[in-house]
């Protein structure tokens, strides 16, 4: 897997975070832990990666990430608001500088007209104001998960390059 471009991207994130003393935690729904997996494929990831929460259910989002029930009821689990709450919740819970939240509809089922298969929200919290991206992928389930993981790592890398704890 060393020749995987996503692992190479994770290596870039790791180098930047370690150089700047930045720590990271992940909160994942539709990616099912893929972001954390990719980060830990790089030797030495324990130098900056604290851990993650796979919050597939709303109950886990509420209990483990402190996502307010009102947000879930008003906007749904697949929303910008919930992605930001997930990112902030995991950052706070695990005591890291950065948190990433990923929520969406990987497919092939579960989509609707308002929230189609491939719709994903990726948010970063910490070292500045929260930032969230709305993305729509057109691949199969596996491709949608990989594209979402790439977007999450890219967003973390951009924040790590812009911010510093020093």
N, C-alpha and C positions, 0 to 999 in steps of 0.2 A: 504494500500500500504506500510505500515511500514515494512512488512516482505519481501518486494521486494529486492533482492540482489543488484539491481542497486541503490536503495535509500540508502541502507547500504553503498555502495561504495561512493555515494555522501556525506554521513555523514562523512566518513573518509577524503574526500577531504576538506570538510568544516572545520573540526577540525584542519587539518594541515595548511590550509590557514589562519584561524583566529589566530592560535598560532604564525605564522610567519609574520602576517600583510600583507598577499598577497591578491590582488584583482584579480577578474576574469571576463571576458566577453566572450560571445559565438557568433560565426558566423556559422549559420547552413543552409544547403541546403537540402540534402536528408533526414535528420532527422527531418525536419519540426518543430524544437523547442523542440524536445524530451530531448536534453541535458539540456536546460534551465529548462524544466519542472521537470526533476529529481533533479536538484540542488535545486530548490525551494520547493520540497517536504519535505525538511529537515527544521524544524523550526530554525530560526536564520540565514538563508542564506543571508539576507540583510547585514550581517556583513562582507561579502567578495564578494558577487556576485552583479555586477553593472547592468547587463542586457545583452540583446543579439539582434541580427539581424537575421531574417529568410530571407535569400537571395535566394529564389527559382529561380528567373530570373537573366539573365546576367545584365539586366538594373539595378536591385537593387544591385548586386555585384559591379557594377561600381559606382553608385550614393551614396550608403550608406557605402560601405567598401573601396572605392578607389581602387578597383581591376582594373589595367590597361586594357583597351580594347585590347591592343596588346597581352597581356597574354591570354585572352579569345580566341582571333582569332587564335593565334599560337598553343596553347596547348589544348583548349577546357575547358569548365567549370569543367569537371571531370579530374583533373590533380593535380599533386603534387604542381606545381607552383601556381595554383589558390588557393589551400588549404592554402598554406603559406601566400599568399597575403590577403586572407580572415582573417586569424588569426591575422596578423599584422594590418590589417585595422581596425578590431573591437577593438583591444587593444588600438590603437592610438585614434580612434574616441571616445571611452568611457573612456579613461584615466586610464586603469587598468595595473597591472603588467603583467598579462598573458591574452592571447587571444587564443581561440581554433577555428579552422576552420574545417568544415566537408562538404565534397562534394562527391557525388557518384551517382550510379544508384541503387535505392532501388528495382526496379522491380514492377510488373512482366514484364513490357515492357520497352523500351528505351535503351536496350543494343545493342551492336554491337560486331563484332569479336574482335576489338581492345579494346573496353570498355564494357565488358560483364555485365549483371545484377549481382549485388552483389559487383562490384568493388567500393571501397571507399578509399578516401584519407583523413587522419586526420592529422592536423598540429597544433603545439603549437608554439607561439611566445612570447618572453619576458623572462627576467631573464636568458639570455644566447642565443646562436644561435638557430634559428628556427629548429624544428625537424618535419619531416613528415613521415608518415607511409602509405604504400600501402597495402590494405587489400582486400581480395576477400571472400565474404560470400556466402553460398549456400542455405540459408533459403528462406522463403517467404518474402514478403515486410515487414511485421511486425518484423519478426526475424532479417532481415538485418538492420532495423532501430535500434532495441535494441542492436544488436551486435556493431553497429557503435557508439551508445551512450556510451556503456560500454568502448569501445576503447578510446573514447575521454576523458572520466572521468579518466581512467587509465593513459593516457598520461599527463593530467593536474596534477594528483596526483604525478606522477614520477617527474615532473618539480618542483612542490611545495616542494617535499621532498629534491630535490637537490639544489634549489635556495632559496634565502631569500633577502628581501629588507633591512634587518637590517645591 
